[in-house]
Amino acid sequence: MIEQFIEQIPKAELQVHIEGTLEPELMLRLAQKNGITLPYSSVDEIRRAYQFQNLPSFLSTYYAGLKVLVTEQDFYDLTWDYLQKAVAQNIRHVEISFDAQAHLARGISFATIVTGIHKAIEAAEKQFTLSALLIMCLMRDLSEDAAQQVLLQAQEFKHWIVAVGLDSAELHHPPEKFKDVFARAREYGFFTVAAAGEEGPAEYIWQALDVLKVSRIGYAIHCVDDPDLMGRLNHTATPLTICPVSNVRLGLVKSLKVHPLKKMLQEGLFVTINSDNPAYFAANLTQNFLAVHAALKFTKAEIFEMVKNAFNASFLDQEKKEKYIAELDKFYKQAQKA
């Protein structure tokens, strides 16, 4: 049964915002601990509030929820909670994004944020068959000067942070706005990624590729609007971190049945599936796979291809990639016999 295959296959997740894994139960507990008043009185009330019309309406709720994260232990608990859920989904490797600027603006130190997250990763790697890497995202609705300042802080923690990304409200904030800071990030030795073509046009994907020179593109659903761009992405085998349930929940795609994911895969694009903000969209990585299969009828071979893409697109060293891919290949061969 393909649903069981999806649940059991060893997976990798490349686009998940750690702040977007904040479950209502933990939000309420941290609010009480830190003496913070929320506009919600119960878990059910929080879940009812998670109805978004578009990306800006989601972001306003998302950033409001962050204020419960105050101490290093809070960031540890948040990350540990997500990593336990990842293990339960047979996720072997995850690349976690975090929004440093959203916390710095509240007076939380960079060291508090990254140390709490890193300690949870260390604990999970010791206890489980799991690896994790960190991506610091820059908020595109803030200035490039602000991005340059936080990049300097990230450099001090380069031993813990593997890449620099670009996220937040996309419209009217083209990638080219951050040309200089991404050039500096590459000089510092960071990998680079960027969200582009989510609510923004295909042109933003071109800019992410040619101006920011990123290794991976997040979302990228508007690439299907530009045949030349589709050809470019195919030719360069640029990894795309697709977040299908997120796209529907934010009103960017009408339904999963009309999501361009299958077309992108059939056109030979290097697509991966990811959860993005699983607590807010009520869909973890496994549930994203199950949802797109139900809507688009992916075969086991197509599911396997997208999972393998994720391991290959990761920022793991080659030895670790090969180890995980060997496990994946073995699982798939056994599943074919079953």
C-alpha positions in Angstrom: 0.0 0.0 0.0 1.5 3.3 -1.1 0.4 5.2 2.1 2.5 2.7 4.2 5.4 3.1 1.8 5.2 6.9 2.2 5.2 6.6 6.0 8.1 4.2 6.2 10.5 5.5 3.5 13.6 7.2 5.0 13.2 11.0 4.2 15.1 14.3 4.2 13.5 17.7 4.7 15.2 20.8 3.3 12.8 23.6 4.0 11.3 23.8 7.4 11.2 27.0 9.5 11.8 26.1 13.1 9.5 28.9 14.2 6.8 27.4 12.0 7.0 24.2 14.1 5.7 25.9 17.2 2.7 23.8 18.2 -0.1 25.5 20.1 0.5 23.4 23.2 4.1 24.6 23.4 3.1 28.2 22.6 0.7 28.3 25.5 3.3 26.6 27.9 6.1 29.1 27.0 3.7 32.1 27.2 2.8 31.0 30.7 6.4 30.4 31.7 7.6 33.7 30.4 4.6 35.8 31.6 3.5 36.7 28.0 -0.1 37.4 27.2 -1.5 35.9 24.0 -4.7 36.7 22.2 -5.7 33.0 22.7 -6.8 31.1 25.8 -6.7 27.6 24.5 -5.1 25.2 22.0 -8.4 25.0 20.0 -8.6 28.8 19.8 -5.1 29.0 18.4 -5.8 26.3 15.8 -9.0 28.2 14.8 -6.9 31.3 14.2 -4.7 29.4 11.7 -6.9 30.3 8.8 -4.8 32.3 6.3 -5.9 34.2 3.2 -2.4 34.8 1.9 1.2 35.0 2.8 1.0 38.4 4.6 -1.9 37.2 6.8 0.1 34.1 7.7 3.3 36.1 8.5 1.4 38.5 10.8 0.2 35.5 12.9 3.6 33.7 12.6 5.6 36.7 13.9 3.1 37.3 16.7 3.6 33.8 18.0 7.4 34.2 18.2 7.2 36.4 21.2 6.9 33.4 23.5 10.5 32.4 22.6 12.7 34.2 25.0 15.4 32.0 26.6 17.9 29.5 25.2 15.8 26.7 26.7 12.8 27.9 24.8 14.7 27.6 21.5 16.0 24.2 22.7 12.4 23.0 23.5 11.1 24.2 20.2 13.8 22.4 18.2 13.7 19.3 20.3 9.9 19.0 19.8 10.3 19.2 16.0 13.2 16.8 15.9 11.3 14.2 17.9 8.4 14.5 15.4 10.9 14.2 12.5 12.3 11.0 13.9 8.7 9.6 14.1 8.3 10.3 10.4 11.5 8.4 9.5 13.2 11.6 8.6 17.0 11.0 8.6 18.2 14.4 7.7 16.8 17.9 8.1 18.0 21.4 7.2 16.3 23.8 9.6 15.8 27.5 8.8 15.5 30.2 11.5 14.7 33.9 11.4 17.3 35.6 13.5 16.1 39.1 12.7 12.6 38.5 14.1 14.1 37.6 17.4 16.9 40.2 17.5 14.2 42.8 17.1 12.7 41.6 20.3 16.0 42.0 22.2 16.9 38.3 22.1 20.6 37.8 21.4 21.9 35.8 18.4 23.8 33.5 20.8 20.6 32.7 22.7 18.8 31.7 19.5 21.5 29.6 17.8 22.8 28.0 21.0 19.4 26.7 22.0 18.7 25.3 18.5 22.2 23.8 18.2 22.1 22.1 21.6 18.8 20.4 20.6 20.4 19.2 17.4 23.4 17.8 19.2 21.1 15.9 21.6 19.0 14.5 18.8 22.0 13.4 16.8 23.3 11.5 19.8 20.0 9.9 20.6 18.5 9.2 17.1 19.5 8.2 13.6 19.2 11.8 12.5 21.4 14.6 11.3 20.5 18.3 11.1 22.0 21.5 9.6 21.1 25.1 10.2 20.2 27.8 7.7 19.9 31.4 8.8 17.3 33.2 6.7 17.3 37.0 6.0 14.0 38.8 6.0 13.5 40.3 2.6 11.1 43.0 3.8 13.9 44.5 5.9 16.8 46.4 4.4 20.0 45.0 3.0 21.9 47.0 5.6 20.1 45.1 8.3 20.9 41.8 6.5 24.6 42.7 6.4 24.6 43.3 10.2 23.0 40.0 11.0 25.3 38.2 8.6 28.3 39.5 10.6 26.8 37.8 13.7 26.2 34.6 11.8 29.8 34.5 10.7 30.8 34.1 14.4 28.7 30.9 14.4 29.8 29.5 11.0 30.7 26.2 12.7 27.0 25.7 13.4 25.3 27.5 10.4 25.8 25.9 6.9 23.8 28.3 4.7 22.2 31.7 4.4 18.7 32.0 3.0 16.1 34.6 2.0 12.4 34.5 3.2 9.4 36.5 4.4 7.1 38.7 2.3 8.1 38.3 -1.3 6.1 40.9 -3.3 8.0 44.1 -4.0 11.1 42.7 -2.4 13.0 41.1 -5.4 16.1 39.0 -4.8 18.4 41.6 -6.5 17.8 43.8 -3.4 20.2 41.5 -1.6 22.9 41.1 -4.2 25.8 42.4 -2.0 24.9 40.6 1.1 24.6 37.3 -0.7 28.0 37.9 -2.4 29.5 38.5 1.1 27.8 35.3 2.5 29.4 33.3 -0.3 32.8 34.9 0.5 32.3 33.8 4.1 31.9 30.3 2.9 28.1 29.9 3.4 25.9 28.0 1.0 23.0 30.2 -0.2 19.4 29.5 -0.8 16.4 31.8 -1.5 12.6 31.6 -1.6 11.5 32.9 -5.0 8.4 32.5 -7.3 6.1 31.7 -4.4 3.8 34.8 -4.6 6.4 36.6 -6.7 6.8 36.2 -10.5 9.1 33.9 -12.4 11.5 36.9 -12.8 12.4 36.6 -9.1 13.6 33.0 -9.7 15.9 34.3 -12.5 17.2 36.9 -10.1 17.8 34.3 -7.4 19.8 32.2 -9.9 21.7 35.0 -11.7 22.1 37.7 -9.1 22.2 35.9 -5.8 23.8 32.7 -7.4 21.9 30.4 -5.0 22.3 26.7 -4.7 18.6 26.0 -4.2 15.3 27.8 -4.8 12.4 27.6 -2.3 8.8 27.2 -3.6 9.5 28.2 -7.2 5.9 27.4 -8.3 5.8 30.3 -10.8 8.6 28.7 -12.8 5.9 27.0 -14.8 4.9 30.4 -16.2 8.2 30.7 -18.1 9.2 27.9 -20.5 12.7 29.3 -20.8 13.1 29.2 -17.0 11.8 25.7 -16.9 14.5 24.8 -19.5 17.2 26.5 -17.4 16.2 24.8 -14.2 16.2 21.4 -16.0 19.5 22.0 -17.7 21.2 23.1 -14.4 19.4 20.6 -12.2 18.8 23.3 -9.7 17.1 21.8 -6.6 13.6 23.2 -5.8 12.2 22.9 -2.3 8.4 22.6 -3.0 6.0 23.1 -0.1 2.6 21.9 -1.5 0.3 22.1 1.5 1.7 25.5 2.3 1.0 26.7 -1.2 -2.7 25.8 -0.8 -3.1 27.0 2.7 -1.7 30.5 1.7 -4.0 30.7 -1.3 -1.2 30.5 -3.9 -2.6 27.4 -5.5 -6.3 26.7 -5.6 -6.0 23.0 -4.6 -3.5 20.2 -4.6 -5.3 18.7 -7.6 -4.1 21.7 -9.7 -0.7 22.0 -8.0 2.2 22.2 -10.6 4.3 19.7 -8.7 3.6 16.7 -10.9 4.2 18.8 -14.1 7.5 20.0 -12.7 8.6 16.5 -11.9 7.5 15.2 -15.3 9.3 18.0 -17.0 12.5 16.8 -15.3 12.9 19.4 -12.7 14.8 18.6 -9.5 11.9 18.8 -7.1 11.7 17.9 -3.4 8.8 18.0 -1.0 8.9 19.9 2.3 6.5 21.0 5.1 7.6 24.7 5.5 5.6 25.6 8.6 4.0 22.3 9.8 2.4 23.5 13.0 0.6 26.4 11.2 -0.4 24.4 8.2 -1.3 21.2 10.1 0.8 19.1 7.8 4.2 17.6 8.5 6.5 16.2 5.8 4.8 12.8 5.7 1.4 14.4 5.6 2.5 16.6 2.6 3.6 13.4 0.8 0.3 11.7 1.6 -1.7 14.8 0.5 0.0 15.2 -2.8 -0.3 11.5 -3.5 -4.0 11.6 -2.8 -4.5 14.5 -5.1 -2.0 13.8 -7.9 -1.6 10.0 -7.7 2.2 9.8 -7.6 3.7 6.3 -8.1 6.1 4.7 -5.7 8.9 5.4 -8.2 8.0 9.1 -8.2 7.9 9.3 -4.5 11.3 7.6 -4.3 12.7 10.0 -6.9 11.6 13.1 -4.9 12.9 11.7 -1.6 16.2 10.8 -3.3 16.4 14.3 -4.7 16.2 15.7 -1.2 19.2 13.8 0.0 21.2 14.7 -3.1 20.2 18.4 -2.8 21.2 18.5 0.9 24.3 20.3 2.2 25.6 17.1 3.7 29.1 16.0 2.8 29.3 13.3 0.2 30.1 10.5 2.6 26.9 11.1 4.6 24.8 11.6 1.5 26.0 8.2 0.2 25.2 6.6 3.6 21.6 7.8 3.6 21.0 7.1 -0.1 22.3 3.6 0.4 19.7 3.1 3.1 17.0 4.6 0.8 18.0 2.4 -2.1 17.8 -0.7 0.1 14.4 0.3 1.4 13.1 0.9 -2.1 14.4 -2.4 -3.5 12.7 -4.3 -0.6 9.5 -2.3 -1.1 9.4 -3.3 -4.8 9.5 -7.0 -3.8 6.8 -6.7 -1.2 
